[in-house]
Each structure stands twice: as structure tokens, then as C-alpha cells.
């Protein structure tokens, strides 16, 4: 398992969710990982990626399209919604990134 985290600035939660998914997909592509199983506490992201919900936000459309393009290149991909309590590792990584950002001189 690999942990990735990056400060995105002031963005929406949905933008952050897609950014995390894209980071995982791009990492899998770069490292030639053929199978990826993603767990997300964002029901919206999961349902959009499964085609159950339409992406209406103009800011998310390019992220969604890039994610779909990367998914099509993987031999195996699955995405599953989990309750937030089961996604504590993701919260920990986000908090680490935010703490590092706060410590930077302005």
C-alpha cells in the first residue's frame, strides 16, 4: 500500500477526492501496476465513477474525464464506497499534509 498526499490549496472536498483518485491512478500507471482497488468515503465520487451519477460540476468534468481515461488503461479497476470510519488512514494523511502546510513560513 502506498500513501500519497499533496497540498491543493483552497478547493472543494469533491476536487480533493478526484485529486486523490487521480494521484492513485497516475501512480499505478507510472509503476505499471495492473490492478487497483480504491476505497473512498465519497459516495458522490464512487457513484460518478461507476456511471450511476452524472458529473454536473464544470470544475470536476475534466478531472472525471482524466480519471475515466486512466481507468480504461488498467486491466483491473474497482472502486468501493466505505463509511468514513473505515477510511481513517486517508484522514491521517490529509491532516499530515495540512500540518506541514501550516508550519511553512509565509
N, C-alpha and C positions, 0 to 999 in steps of 0.2 A: 504494500500500500504506500502511496506517495502523497505527501501533503504539499499543497501549493497555496500560496497566499500573496496578494498584492493589493496595495492601497489604490482605490479607484477614485478618490475624491468624493464630492457630494453627489451621489447618484441614488436612484431608486433601488428598493430591495429587488425588484424584478431584473433590473440591469445587473445587479450584483450576482443574482442567481444564474443568469445567462453567461456572465463573465466567468464564473466558476466552472460551468459546464464546458465552455469553450476552452478554458485552460486545460481541463482534463482531456478533452478530445484532441487538442493540439499536442499535448504531451504524449498521448497514445500514438498519434501519427508519427511524431518525431522519433519515438523509441521503438516504433514498429510493433506495438502491442496490438494483437489481432482481436482481442475481446475486451469489452469494457462493460461493467455493470455499475450503474450510477444510482445512488440513493439520494433523494432530495426531499427536504421538508416543504418545498414549494409545490403545492398541488397545481397551481397555475402552470408552472414550467413543465411539470410532468405531463399534464393533460395536453398542453400545446405540442410538446414533442411527440406525443402519441397520436396527434391529429384529432383529439377529442374536443379541443377548444381552438378557435381561430385566434391568431395574433392580431390584435387591433391597434396596439400602440405603435405609432410610426417609429419611435426610438428603438423598439425591440425587433422590428421586422428584419433589419439587416443581421442582427445577432442570431435570430431564429434561422434565417436562411443559411448563414455560415455554419451553424450547428448541424442543420439537416444535411448540408453538403459533406461535412466531416463524418457524420454518422453513416452515410451511404458508402463511405470508403472502408468502413470496418466490416470484417467478416461477421462479427457478432457484437451486438449492442442491445442493452436493455436499460430501461430507466424505471425506477420504482419510487413511489411516494412513501415516505416514512414520517411518523409523528416526530415533532421537534425533539422530544425527549430521547429519541433514538439517534439523533444527529448532533450529539454534544461535541464530537470531535471537530465538526465544521465550525461551531460556535467558538470553540477554543482557538482555532486558527485565526478566525476573524478578530477576536479580541487581542491576540498577539500582534497582528498587523496594526490594529488601531493603537495599541500601546506604543509600538515602535514609532508610529507617525507622531504621536503626541510628544515624544521625547526629542524629536528633531528640532533644532533651533530654527526660529522663524525670522 
